Amino acid sequence: MNRHTPSGRIARAALLSLALIVASPAARADAPSPAPVAALYETRVVPKRHGAKAVVTRWYFWRDSGQVEIRDEHGRTGERWERDPSGKLFYTRLFHQDRAQIEFAPTEFQVVGKSWGKVSMLIEPDSLGTALKMSGTERRAGQSLVRYSGSADGQRIDLRWRADLALPAEIRGDDAHKTTTVRLLRSWPLAQAPQSMTDATALAAYRMIDGADLGDMESDPFVTRVHGQGGYQHTH
């Protein structure tokens, strides 16, 4: 029996459990940006402990030429990546219910070493054909998929890739403790998506916290609560 849950450490790990591919190289200013798109994904984490229940979460993904946003289907939390003209990445954790955001600069450890390719395509594109070897093609629901497989960080990885979207149709990661499956449910042209990225005007009204200041804010009730929920970390 599956358990759907929008909060807590396990649910947050399931929401954005995309760290299935080897660590990405530093961001490149000249990295191409794939076409704008919106998508709905489902993540299912099945622990291998006896009696443990699966954790299932759904989340929205939006991508345009210079930013990516992810938000849980209930609209409570999310994250936003922005790339400036020089190629630097800025990362923001969004807490919509609290109308707050925590921003991390390119020099923060949450950002260092991340590439625009992995942020915008949900995997490290350089892993295709290297860490992940092409193993065939197939059609599913009228769509052409390319299959890749391999191993990374102690996991067996199986990927079905939508080249037309530059996004995974499905990623399955299997290790000694759990099986994680990330599956594309729907996709839309960005302008036709049923939900939109968070509006810049709305974000301007959110409380802004500089990630570099978190260590000096241990007495702040919001910061204390978010820290207890693992909310400082992203999970790419």
Backbone torsions as a table, in degrees:
resi	resn	phi	psi	omega
1	MET	NA	128.6	-177.6
2	ASN	-87.5	150.9	179.1
3	ARG	-120.5	121.0	177.1
4	HIS	-94.1	125.8	-178.2
5	THR	-143.9	135.3	-177.0
6	PRO	-95.2	-3.0	-172.2
7	SER	-141.4	172.9	178.8
8	GLY	94.8	165.9	-176.0
9	ARG	-60.9	-45.5	-176.5
10	ILE	-65.9	-43.6	-179.0
11	ALA	-64.0	-38.7	179.1
12	ARG	-65.4	-39.9	177.6
13	ALA	-62.9	-37.3	179.1
14	ALA	-71.5	-37.4	-176.5
15	LEU	-55.7	-45.8	-175.8
16	LEU	-126.1	42.1	-175.5
17	SER	-81.5	75.6	-173.6
18	LEU	-115.3	7.2	-177.9
19	ALA	-81.5	60.6	-174.8
20	LEU	-102.9	-10.5	-175.5
21	ILE	-115.3	156.7	-178.1
22	VAL	-54.7	153.7	-177.1
23	ALA	-55.2	141.2	-174.7
24	SER	-88.1	155.8	175.9
25	PRO	-73.7	172.5	179.7
26	ALA	-61.3	150.8	-178.9
27	ALA	-61.9	142.7	177.9
28	ARG	-110.4	135.4	-179.1
29	ALA	-64.2	-28.8	-175.1
30	ASP	-95.3	8.9	-179.4
31	ALA	-63.1	131.1	-179.0
32	PRO	-68.0	152.7	178.7
33	SER	-107.3	124.3	179.1
34	PRO	-68.6	168.9	-174.1
35	ALA	-64.3	149.5	176.9
36	PRO	-59.0	143.1	-178.0
37	VAL	-162.3	158.5	170.7
38	ALA	-128.9	149.0	-175.7
39	ALA	-151.8	157.5	172.3
40	LEU	-118.1	126.0	-179.3
41	TYR	-117.4	157.4	171.7
42	GLU	-125.2	133.4	175.1
43	THR	-113.8	130.2	179.0
44	ARG	-123.3	120.0	177.6
45	VAL	-111.4	120.3	-178.3
46	VAL	-114.5	103.1	177.8
47	PRO	-65.7	153.1	-180.0
48	LYS	-97.4	11.4	174.1
49	ARG	-77.8	142.4	179.9
50	HIS	-61.4	128.2	177.5
51	GLY	83.0	-5.5	-179.8
52	ALA	-71.3	144.1	-178.0
53	LYS	-96.1	150.4	175.0
54	ALA	-69.6	146.4	174.0
55	VAL	-112.3	124.1	-175.5
56	VAL	-122.3	129.1	178.2
57	THR	-136.9	152.0	175.9
58	ARG	-121.4	147.6	-175.9
59	TRP	-153.1	150.5	179.8
60	TYR	-95.6	148.6	179.0
61	PHE	-131.6	131.4	175.2
62	TRP	-128.7	141.2	179.1
63	ARG	-139.8	129.6	167.0
64	ASP	-127.9	-165.4	-169.7
65	SER	-66.1	-25.2	-175.5
66	GLY	-131.3	4.7	-180.0
67	GLN	-152.3	154.3	176.7
68	VAL	-132.6	136.8	175.2
69	GLU	-131.0	142.4	175.1
70	ILE	-127.1	137.8	-178.7
71	ARG	-145.2	136.7	176.8
72	ASP	-65.7	154.8	-171.4
73	GLU	-63.0	-19.9	179.8
74	HIS	-89.1	-4.9	176.0
75	GLY	75.3	22.5	-177.0
76	ARG	-87.7	-47.3	-176.4
77	THR	-138.1	167.5	177.3
78	GLY	-175.4	-169.2	176.2
79	GLU	-149.4	156.7	-174.7
80	ARG	-138.4	132.9	176.0
81	TRP	-117.5	135.8	176.6
82	GLU	-129.6	140.8	177.7
83	ARG	-115.5	124.8	179.3
84	ASP	-85.1	173.4	-175.7
85	PRO	-59.0	-24.5	179.9
86	SER	-84.4	-5.4	-179.8
87	GLY	96.9	-1.9	178.7
88	LYS	-70.2	142.5	179.6
89	LEU	-103.4	138.8	174.2
90	PHE	-121.5	135.0	-174.2
91	TYR	-120.7	134.4	-179.6
92	THR	-132.1	128.1	170.7
93	ARG	-87.9	131.2	-175.6
94	LEU	-111.0	133.4	178.7
95	PHE	-125.0	87.1	-169.5
96	HIS	-66.7	-38.7	179.2
97	GLN	-63.9	-32.9	179.8
98	ASP	-91.5	-4.2	-176.4
99	ARG	50.5	53.1	-177.9
100	ALA	-140.1	157.6	177.4
101	GLN	-146.4	145.2	176.3
102	ILE	-117.6	119.5	-175.1
103	GLU	-105.0	135.1	179.6
104	PHE	-117.2	128.9	-178.9
105	ALA	-77.4	166.6	-178.9
106	PRO	-57.6	-23.4	-178.8
107	THR	-86.5	-7.6	-179.8
108	GLU	-74.4	151.1	-175.6
109	PHE	-65.4	-23.1	178.0
110	GLN	-67.2	-17.3	-174.4
111	VAL	-112.9	-36.0	-174.6
112	VAL	-55.8	132.4	177.4
113	GLY	87.9	-4.8	178.3
114	LYS	-86.3	143.6	179.3
115	SER	-109.8	151.3	176.0
116	TRP	-62.0	-33.1	178.6
117	GLY	-59.4	-48.4	-178.3
118	LYS	-68.5	-38.9	179.1
119	VAL	-63.2	-43.7	-172.6
120	SER	-87.1	-16.0	-179.3
121	MET	-118.1	-1.9	176.8
122	LEU	70.7	0.4	168.8
123	ILE	-142.3	167.1	173.5
124	GLU	-80.5	112.3	-175.8
125	PRO	-60.5	-28.4	179.3
126	ASP	-68.1	-12.7	178.5
127	SER	-77.7	-19.7	-180.0
128	LEU	-70.4	118.7	-178.2
129	GLY	89.9	-6.2	177.9
130	THR	-116.8	-88.8	176.5
131	ALA	-62.9	-34.1	178.0
132	LEU	-111.3	119.3	-178.4
133	LYS	-94.8	139.9	176.1
134	MET	-64.5	131.4	-177.7
135	SER	-122.0	2.8	177.8
136	GLY	149.1	-176.1	176.5
137	THR	-133.1	161.8	177.2
138	GLU	-159.3	168.0	173.2
139	ARG	-118.1	135.7	178.8
140	ARG	-140.1	125.3	-178.7
141	ALA	52.7	38.8	177.2
142	GLY	79.2	4.6	-177.7
143	GLN	-110.1	142.8	176.6
144	SER	-84.0	129.5	-179.8
145	LEU	-124.1	145.9	173.5
146	VAL	-109.1	130.4	-179.4
147	ARG	-95.4	134.4	173.8
148	TYR	-129.6	152.4	177.2
149	SER	-151.1	158.3	-180.0
150	GLY	169.9	-164.8	-179.7
151	SER	-133.4	145.6	177.8
152	ALA	-158.4	134.6	175.6
153	ASP	51.5	41.3	176.8
154	GLY	77.1	12.0	179.4
155	GLN	-117.3	146.6	167.6
156	ARG	-88.6	125.6	-175.3
157	ILE	-113.9	131.0	171.1
158	ASP	-125.7	125.0	-175.1
159	LEU	-124.3	136.2	168.0
160	ARG	-115.5	119.5	-166.6
161	TRP	-108.9	130.4	173.4
162	ARG	-94.5	95.4	-177.6
163	ALA	-64.4	-30.9	-179.1
164	ASP	-67.2	-26.3	178.7
165	LEU	-102.0	-14.5	-170.4
166	ALA	54.9	48.3	180.0
167	LEU	-146.9	155.0	173.8
168	PRO	-70.6	137.9	166.4
169	ALA	-83.0	-31.4	177.3
170	GLU	-162.9	136.5	170.8
171	ILE	-125.3	130.7	176.1
172	ARG	-123.0	120.7	177.6
173	GLY	-115.5	128.1	-176.3
174	ASP	-126.1	124.3	175.0
175	ASP	-133.6	-167.5	-174.2
176	ALA	-69.1	-19.6	-172.1
177	HIS	-109.4	-24.9	-173.6
178	LYS	-162.8	164.0	170.0
179	THR	-118.9	125.4	-179.4
180	THR	-115.5	126.2	178.1
181	THR	-122.8	124.0	176.6
182	VAL	-110.7	120.6	-171.0
183	ARG	-129.3	133.0	176.0
184	LEU	-76.0	124.6	179.0
185	LEU	-97.6	-42.9	-179.0
186	ARG	-148.4	155.8	171.6
187	SER	-143.1	154.4	-178.6
188	TRP	-144.8	152.5	163.6
189	PRO	-57.1	142.9	-171.5
190	LEU	-53.6	-41.2	-176.6
191	ALA	-71.7	-15.0	-177.5
192	GLN	-106.3	6.2	-177.6
193	ALA	-67.2	143.6	-179.5
194	PRO	-69.2	-21.4	173.2
195	GLN	-128.7	153.6	-174.3
196	SER	-116.4	164.3	170.5
197	MET	-56.4	156.1	177.2
198	THR	-63.1	127.4	-176.9
199	ASP	-65.7	140.6	-179.2
200	ALA	-60.2	-33.9	178.4
201	THR	-65.7	-40.6	177.6
202	ALA	-64.7	-43.0	180.0
203	LEU	-63.2	-33.4	-179.4
204	ALA	-62.6	-23.8	179.8
205	ALA	-88.8	-6.8	179.1
206	TYR	-77.8	148.3	171.6
207	ARG	-63.5	130.8	-179.7
208	MET	-104.3	126.1	176.9
209	ILE	-120.6	129.2	176.4
210	ASP	-79.7	125.3	-178.9
211	GLY	-56.9	-28.3	179.7
212	ALA	-68.9	-16.9	-177.5
213	ASP	-95.0	-3.1	-173.2
214	LEU	-59.5	-36.2	-179.0
215	GLY	-64.6	-20.1	179.8
216	ASP	-99.1	8.6	-174.4
217	MET	-120.6	31.6	-175.5
218	GLU	-64.3	-21.0	179.7
219	SER	-90.8	-4.4	179.6
220	ASP	-75.1	122.6	-175.9
221	PRO	-57.5	-42.0	179.9
222	PHE	-65.0	-47.1	-179.1
223	VAL	-62.1	-42.0	179.3
224	THR	-61.7	-43.6	-179.3
225	ARG	-66.7	-44.2	-179.6
226	VAL	-64.4	-40.9	178.6
227	HIS	-60.6	-39.6	178.6
228	GLY	-65.8	-23.1	179.4
229	GLN	-96.5	6.4	-178.4
230	GLY	72.9	23.8	-172.0
231	GLY	-77.4	-5.0	178.1
232	TYR	-78.7	-25.4	-170.5
233	GLN	-93.3	144.4	165.4
234	HIS	-95.5	167.2	-172.7
235	THR	-123.6	22.8	172.0
236	HIS	-72.9	NA	NA
